[in-house]
Structure formats: C-alpha cells, structure tokens
C-alpha cells in the first residue's frame, strides 16, 4: 500500500478510543485519510 493511499478519503470509525478501533484510526491517519471517530469515552477520543 502506498503511504497516502487514503488521501482525499473520509473514514468513519466507531469505537475509536481504544483497542482495535484506535489502531484503525492510527492506520488511516497515517495513510492520509480524513477521520470521523466515535466512541463512548470522550476523554480517550
């Protein structure tokens, strides 16, 4: 995968404050995506 494969894309992740969801957020940010992240624990978001 290229470094900016998700540039100009918007990715929505539910449960992005921890665990697999958080790793998904990190991955997509590194790949250049714009993010919408939702979760229960607002402080961790």
C-alpha positions as CSV (number, residue, x, y, z in Angstrom):
1,X,0.0,0.0,0.0
2,X,1.3,3.5,-0.8
3,X,1.8,5.9,2.1
4,X,-1.1,8.2,1.1
5,X,-3.5,5.6,-0.4
6,X,-6.4,7.0,1.5
7,X,-5.7,10.7,0.7
8,X,-9.0,12.5,-0.2
9,X,-11.0,9.8,1.5
10,X,-13.1,10.1,4.7
11,X,-13.1,7.1,7.1
12,X,-15.6,6.6,9.9
13,X,-14.5,4.5,12.9
14,X,-16.9,3.6,15.8
15,X,-15.2,2.6,19.0
16,X,-12.0,4.5,18.1
17,X,-11.0,5.4,21.6
18,X,-9.2,2.1,22.3
19,X,-8.2,-1.4,21.1
20,X,-8.6,-2.3,17.5
21,X,-10.7,0.8,16.8
22,X,-7.8,3.0,18.0
23,X,-5.3,1.2,15.8
24,X,-7.6,1.6,12.8
25,X,-7.7,5.3,13.4
26,X,-3.9,5.5,13.6
27,X,-3.6,3.4,10.4
28,X,-6.0,5.5,8.4
29,X,-4.5,8.8,9.6
30,X,-1.0,7.6,8.6
31,X,-2.5,6.6,5.2
32,X,-3.7,10.2,4.7
33,X,-7.4,9.8,5.4
34,X,-9.7,12.4,7.0
35,X,-11.3,10.9,10.1
36,X,-14.7,10.8,11.8
37,X,-14.2,9.0,15.1
38,X,-16.9,8.0,17.6
39,X,-16.8,6.3,20.9
40,X,-18.2,6.2,24.4
41,X,-15.1,7.5,26.3
42,X,-14.9,11.1,25.2
43,X,-11.6,11.8,27.1
44,X,-9.8,9.0,25.2
45,X,-11.1,10.2,21.9
